């Protein structure tokens, strides 16, 4: 074998954010795939920018593609300019990293390819003085984890002095039996301490900060229990459809793809007991205890406490059209795979006994966002009883995971003036405003932890199996009871109406994060000032109406105003005739609140409708404080009367036409 002179390694400089990762040769199996170019290489580039890699580091890519080291570098150099996450690309840093990229082609079932790979590893180990340390990254399907591990063992890699670690990607199994099989295949060749099961969600700063927030701030931890917390919501909302991943997704579904791994890991962080230390074993032990305490679903529980959905054709959040899920490429035209799921679960331990936990996630929804909402119990209302406009709302603590990375507290405060009138207000900590940090892929801290041998953010065998024990009865129950209503929500909406029913039957509602940008798209709010929009966004609550359902009924008391976000609704006169239509961005129900009258028309959902609702107390408070809004409401109501009169010439008296056909 050709020998290469060793490189004279300079003394490392002082680093920005921690020690340099251990010297190692990183071997990426499946290096020509999307994961490498979109996530791994940008993360490695970010580590190099932050001076956390050091000179004793090199990469070998291996895949079936017949590439050379030169062509591999060329591909990566092109892709990094498209997928790097930094505002400014540093060519000098990339050139330094690119010079350490190497490639060897090979099939994962070819022993000769592994022998050749070993020769290259030994050569680069001597060149970069990596101490025999090798980090094997499996950017390949789980079905070949055992095959690749067996060839690594047979080729003698594990006999080379230095540490050896293996990183494996999700999905780690498709159910409990397959997860146990994968564990047994890996443990046949590796010790548990060598296996790093990666979940990039745990690499996000806001997820990691949950532990710091809980245990470093005395003001919240004493409230973190059943005495003070009413319930907790976890939401992972994706605005994209399956978009070219139909083949994979149709075998997976949102329960396997998102809830069983990412969301249950976040649940463990939010609800676990304080660890003795921040050491890896202490944290993972507490996570395992928490997941083992989650109540296992019975078949009856699955029917009552879970909802699944599949998207139909519609308009996505970016206004692009989306086909039925069953018409997506590589998807079974009769598929029963869920693209949305909502669950209610309970944790049977002393801290959380009786506190419901709600999880929901889906594809092709109205917005992209990941939030954890801890809702506290309401304060006693006795002090504020009888005070007009003083509605006591629940306090909420919100962890915004993505795309916005922040922590927010919602609470009540007195408005300026001589009267005791409450309104919801917020305090918000934003990562972007508090810290100078470049946006990452989520893989930076995972790779860095692997190099340092810190398994804190990675799952152990018991954690993986505990999560699958929670999900398995749901999979079994859904298989035994195939859906009869798929598809059951339009793309671009909040999901199936049954998800709202799941939480509303407990007297609770999903908390939707409404941004100023969302409200500014509504004509009524287009020119409003930020203070007003902030007040409105915190006062609105979501509501979903299934096609054909009645939203408001003629003759009922008018206690709410509605903002139609998605869908179409029909306005009916007393005879049931359609006299007007409400479209996205329209408001209705305001006149009954203005005049304190009963509803003078019925509004029926023509399609599935997603609405924001403004209660009467909040409506009156905002009217009182923002006269511009009050004037806009009056003008809108007058304008609608005129339109309704022109559209409905069949009703006899003019006054009746106005009452019967107004959007009220």
N, C-alpha and C positions, 0 to 999 in steps of 0.2 A: 504494500500500500504506500502511496506517495505521502511523504511527510511534509508538513508545512511549518516554517519557523514560527515560534511563539511570538505573540505581539507584546511589545513593551507596554504594560498598562500603567498610565499615569495615576498619580494620587487623585482620588475623587475630590471634587469641590464640595463646598457646603451646599446642602440641598434645601429646597424651598419648603417642603412639607413632610419630611420624614426621612428615614434611612433609605439607602439604595436597596432595591430588591436583591436577593441573593443571586450570585452568579449562577447561570444555568443556560442550557440549550433548550429552547422551546420547540417541540415537534407538533405541528398542526396536521392532524389527519383530516382530509377533506378540505385542503387549503385553497382549492379553486372554487369553492362554493360561495353562496351569498353571505353566510354568517361571517366568513373571514373578511371579505371586502367591506361589508356594511358596518360591522360592529367590532370584530376583533382587531383589525389593523388600525382603524381610527382610535381605539382605546390604547393600543400599544404606542401609537404616535403621540397621544396625549401624555402618556407616562414619560416618553422621551422628552417632550416639551417641558415637563415638570422636573426633569433631571432625576427621575426615580429608577431608571433602568441601569445606568452605569455601563462601562465598556465591556464587562465580562458577560455579555448577553448576545445571543444570536438565535435566529429562527430558521427552522427547516420546514418547508411545506411539502406534503406528500398527498398525492391524489392520482386518479386514473388518467387525467389529462396529460398528454405528451408535451409537457413544457420543459424548458431548461431554466437554470437559475436566471439567466439574462431575460428570458421572456416572462418569467414570473415577476421579476422586478419591474419590468415594463408594465405588466398588467396592474400590479399594485400601485405603481406611481400614477397611473391614469385614474384608478378608482379612488385613491385617497383624496384627490382633488374634488371629487364629487361627494364623498361621504364623511369627510372630516368635520368635526363639530366646532372648531375654533373660528372666531370671526376673521382672523388673519392667518393665512397658511404660511408657515415658515419653511421655505425650501431647503435651507441649510440643515435644519433639524431632520427633515425627511431624508435628505441625501445621506446623512450620517446613519440613520436607521436603515435605509434601503441597502446600504453596503453590507449589512449583516443579514440580509434575506438570502435564503438558499432554497433549492428545490430539487426533489428527486421524484420521478414518476413511479407508480407502482400500484398494483391491485392489492386489496386488503387480504386476499386469500392466497397470496403468492409469497412463499417463504423466502425466495431469492430477493424479492423487493425489500424485505425486512433485514436481510443480511447486508444489502447495499446501504440501507438506511443506517445500520449500525456503524458501518465503516465511515460514513459521512459524519455521524455524531462524534465518533472518536477523534476524527480529524479536527472538527471544529472545537471540540472540547480542549484539545491541546492548543489550538490557535488562540482561543479566547480565555484560556485558563479558567474554565467553568467549574472545575473541581469534580467533574463527573455528575453534576446535578442535571437532571433531565425532567422537564415538565411536558407531559404528553397531554395534548388537548384534543378531545374527540369531537370535532365538528362534523359528526357523521350520525346516521340514524342509530338509535339504541339497539337495533337488531344486530349490529356488528360489533358492539362493545366487547362481547365475549370472544369473538373471532380475533379481533385486533389484540386484545389482551393476551390471548394464547400465543400469538405469533411474537409479541414482545417478549414473553417469557421464554419461548423456544429459541429465539435469537440471542439470548443471553444478556439483554439490556440490564436486567435486574442484578446481575453479578458485577456490573461496573461500579467501582467505589463512588460514593456520593448519594445524595437523596434522589428518590424517584417518586413523582406524584402524577396522578392522572385526574384530568378534569373531564367530567361528563355533562352533557347538555340534556335538558328536558326535551321531550316528555320521558320521564323516568317510569316507564310502564304505561299501559293503557287501562289497567285495572289492578286490583290487589294481587291476584295470582301472578300476573306478568311482572309486577314490581318485585315480588319476592324472587322470581326466577332471575331477573337482572341482578339483583343483589347477590344471589348465590353465584352467578357467573363471574361477577367482579371479585367477590371475596375468595374465589378459588385461586386468584392470582395476586391479589393485593390485600394488604392490611387495611382495616377501616381508616387508620390514620393517614393512609396514602390517597384515599379517594375524596375528591372534591366535587360534589354534585352542585352545579352552579344554578342559581336562580338570579338572573340579572336585576330583577325587581329589588332584591335586597342590596344591590349596589347603589341604589338611588339615595341621594343625600337625605331627602325628606323621610324615607323609610328608616334609615339608620338613626335619624334624629329623634324618632319616636322614643327610643330608649333613653336618650339624653334628656329629652323633654320630661319624661315621666319621673326619672330617678334623680335628676339634678335640680328639680324645682319643687320645693316642699309645698308650695301653694296648691298643687294639683293632686299629688299622690294620695293625700288623706281623703279626697273626694272620689277616688278611683275604685268604686265598689257599688254593691247593690243598694246601699242606703241612699246614694246620691245620684247614680246614673240611671236614667229611665230606659235607654236602649242605645245601641251602637249600629251605625250603618257603614257598610263598605261598598263603594261603587267604582267599577272600572268600566267606563263607557268609551267605546271606540266608534268614531264616525266613519271609518273605512269599512268596506265590505270585505269578502275573502280575497278579492283582487289577485287572481292568479295562483292562489294557494288552495283552490277547491279540492284537489285530490287529497292533500294532507288534512284539511279541515273537515272534510266529510267523514274521515275515519276518527276524528277527534271530537269536535264539538266544544262549546265554551266551558262545560264542566271540567273536562280533561285539560283543555288548553289554558284556562285561566284560573278557575276557582280552586281546583284541587291543589294547585301548587302556589302560585303567586298570592292569591287572596287568603288562603289558610296560613301562609307564612306571615302575612301582615297581621292577621287575626292573633297569631301567637305573640307578636311583638306588642300589640296593643293591650292584650289581656293577661299576659304571663305574670307570675309572681316575681318580686325583685330577686335577682341572682345574688349569690354571696359575693361574687366579684364580676368584673367584665371579662374574665377568662372564657375561652371558647367552650370548655366543658360545662361551666356553670350556666352560661346563657343557653346552650343547647339543651341542657337537662331541664331547665324551666320551660322552654318551648315544648319539649316532649311531654312534660306533665300537663301542660295546658291542652295540647291536642288530644291527649289521652282522656281528658276530662270532658271533651265535647260529647254530648249525648248522641248516641248512635240512632239513626232513623229506623223506625219500624215501617213495614209496608203501609200502614195507615198514616204514619207521619209524612211519608213521601207524597201521598195524595193530597194531604192537607197543607203541608208547609213548604212545598216547592212549586215553582212555575217554570215552564219552558216555552220558548218561542222560536219562530223562524221567520226571517224577514221576507216580505213580498216586495214587488217592484215599487219604486218611489223615488223621491228626490233627496239626495244626500245633503249633508250639512254645507257642502261647497256648491250646492245647486246642480251638481251633475246627476244624471239619471243612473239608476241602479236597477238591474233586472231582478226577478225572483231569484232567491237563493238556488232553487232547483233548476234554474236555467243558467247558472254560472258554469264556466268551463270545468270539466272533470268532476262535476257533482252529479250524483244519481238523480234522475228526474223524479223519482219517488222517495227521495231522501227524507228520513225522519230525524236527521241530525239537528240538534238545537244550536241556534246562533245567539240565543239569549237564555239566561237562567236567573231566577231569583230564589233565594232560600231563606228560611227562618230557622235558626238553630239556638240551642241553649248549652251553656257550660255548667256542668254539675260539680261545682266546687263552692267553697265557702264564700269567696269574694263575689261571684257572679250568679249565684243561685237565683233563678227567676227572671233574670235580665235577658230580654230577647236580643239576638244578634241577627241583623238582616244583611244579606249579601246579594249583589246583583251585578251582572256583567253581560255585555252583548256587542254584537257587530252592527254596523249600519245604523247607528243611533244618532240623535240630534246634535251631539257634540262629542268632542274628545275630552276626557277628563278622568282623573283618578282621585277620589277623595275618601277620607275616613271621617265620619261625623260622630262625635260623642255627644249625645243629648242628655243634659242633666234634668232632674225632676224640677217641676215648677215651684217657685216660692209660694207660700200661702197667699191667697188673694184677699184675705180679710182686710188688710190695711187699705186696699185700693177699691174695695167694694163701693159702688155708688158714685165713683169719680168718672165722669164722662171722658171717654177717649183713653182711659188708662187700662189697657189690656196687658196682662202679665204674660209674657212669652217665656218659653223655656230657654235657658242658656245653652249655647252650643260651642263646642270646641272642634274646629275643622282642620284636619291635616290635608293640605292640597299637595298631592304627590306629583302630578303632571297634568298638563304642560306647565301650569303655574306651580312654582315650588314655594310654598309659604305655609304659615300656621296662623289661624284666625280665631278670634274669640268673639262670639255674638252675645250681647247682653242688653239690658234695658237701661235707659237713662231718661232723665226729665228734660223736656224741651224748654227752651228759654221762655220766660214769661211768668205771670203771677199764678198760673194754675198748675196743679200737679197732673201733667199729661206725660205719659210714657211713650217712648218710641224705641225701636230696636236700633242699636249702634254696633260698631265693630272696632276691634283693634287687630291689626294685622302685622305680622313679621314676614318680610319677603327676603328670600335668599339673595336675589339679584341686587337688592338695595343694600343689604347688610354686609355682603361678602363679595370680594372680587374673585370670582371663580368661573372658569370656562365651562360651558355646558358639555357634559360627557355622554357616553353611550350607556353607562351603568356597568360596563365591564371593567373599567379602569381599576376600581377598588377590588374587584374580584380577582383579576389577574395579579395585582400587586400583593394581595393577601396570600395567594397561592405561592408566590415567590418567597414570601417571608415564612411560609408554613403556618399561617394563622387560619384555622378552619371555622372561625366564629360565624361567618356569613353563609356557611354551606350546610347542607342537610346530611344527617347521618342516616344509617339504615332504619333506626327506630322512628325517626321523624318522617321519613318517606312512607313507611308502612302505616304510621298513625294517621297521616293525611288520607291515604287510600281507604282506610277503614271507615272514615267519615263519608267519603264519596261513593264507596261501593254499593251501599244499600240504595242510594239514589239512582245509580246506573241500573241496578237490578229492577227497581220499581218502575222506572221509565220503560225498560225493555218489556216488562210484563204488561204494561198499559200504554200501547203506542198512541201517539197523539192523533186526534181526529180533526183538529182545527188548523193544521199547518197549511200555508203560512198564516200567521196570526198577528203580524204587525208590519206596517209599511216602513220601508227604508226612510231614514231621516226623522223618525218619531222617537218617543221615549221608550218604546218597547210595548209588549202586549198589555192591554188593560188589566189582565188578571194579576200582573205584578203589583199594580196599585191596590187591587182588592186584597192581596196577601197581607200588606201592612196596614191598610185602612180598617180591616176588620178588628184590629187590635186598638183602634182609636188613634193611630199614628199615620204619618205621611212621609214619603220619601222627601229628602231635602235636595232640591235642585239648586246648583250654584248658578245664579243669574248674574251675568256680567253687564257692565255698562254698554259694552259693544253689542250684546244681544238686544238690549232695550233700544239702542240708537237706530236699529233697523226698523223699528215700529214707527209709523208716521206720527203718532200722537206724541212720541218722546224725542223726535229727531233733533230738535233744537234746544233741548233741555240742558240745564247746567249740571255739572258733575255731582254737586251736593244733593240735588233733587233725585237724580238717577240712582245714587247710592241708597237713599231712603226707600225708593220704590223697590229696588232689587231685594232689599232685606225684608220687605213687607209681603212680597208675592209668595204664594204657595202653589205647587203644581196640582193639576187634575187631568185625568185622562177620561175621555168619553168614547165608548165603542160606537161604531157606525150604527145608526138607527136609534140610539139612546137619546133621551130628553135631557138637555143641559139645564134649561130653565123652563118653567111652565106658567102659562097665563093664569093670573090670579094668585100666584104664590107671593109671599112677602119678598121684597127686593132687599137682600142683605149682602150681595156680592157684585162686583164688577169683574168681567172676564176679558182676558187678552188671548186671542187665538194665535197660537204659535205655529201649529201644523194642522192641515186638514181643511175641510169645508163644512159649514153648517147652514141649515135652512131656517129661515124665519117664517113662522106660520101664523096666519090670522085665526080668529075664533072658529072658523069653519074648517080649519086644517089645510087651507090653501097656502102654497108657497108664495110669499109676496116679496122676498128679498133673500140674498145670500150673504153669508159672512165668510171672508177669505183670510188667508194668513196675514197677520199684522193688524186685523180689525179688532176693535174693542166693542163690547156690548154689555148691557146691564147697568150702564152708568145713570140713565135717566131715573130709574126707580130709586136709586140712592139719592140723587139730587132732590127729587120731589117727595121722597118718603112715601111712595105709592107701591101698590102691588104690581107685579109684572103684567104688562099689557100685551104681551105676545109670547109665543112659545118658540124656543130655539132648539132644533134637533140636529144632531150630528149626521151629516151626509156621509162622511168618511170617518175613520178613526181621527179623533181630534185631541191634540195636546194643548192644554190651556194653562195660563197663569191666572190665579184668582186673587183679587184684592178685597179683603173683608171691609165691612162698612166702617168699623172704627178707624182702621188705617186710612180708608178712603177719605173720611171726613177730616182726619188730622192733616193729611197731605194737602187737601183742598184749602184748609185754613192757613197753612204755612206757606203755600205756594200759589199765589193768586194767578200767576200765568197759567198754571195747570187748570185752575178752576175756569178761567176764561176759555181755554182750549176745549174743555169738556162741554161747556155751554154751546160753543160754536159748532162742535161736532154733532151734538144732539139736534140743534136747529137745522143743520145741513141735512141730516138724515131724515128728519120729518119732511122736508121739501122733496127729497128724492122719493120717499115712500109715497107721498101724495101723487106724484106724477106716475108712479109705477102701478098704482092700484086705483083705477078709475071705476071699479065695479062696486065698491062699498058705497052705500048711499050718503050718509052725512060726512062732511069733511072732517069733523072732529073725531068721528069713529075711525075714519081711515088713518088718521095720524096715530091714534092710540093702538089700533090693531096691527099696524105694519112697522112701527118704530123698533129699532134694535134695542129693546129694553126688557 
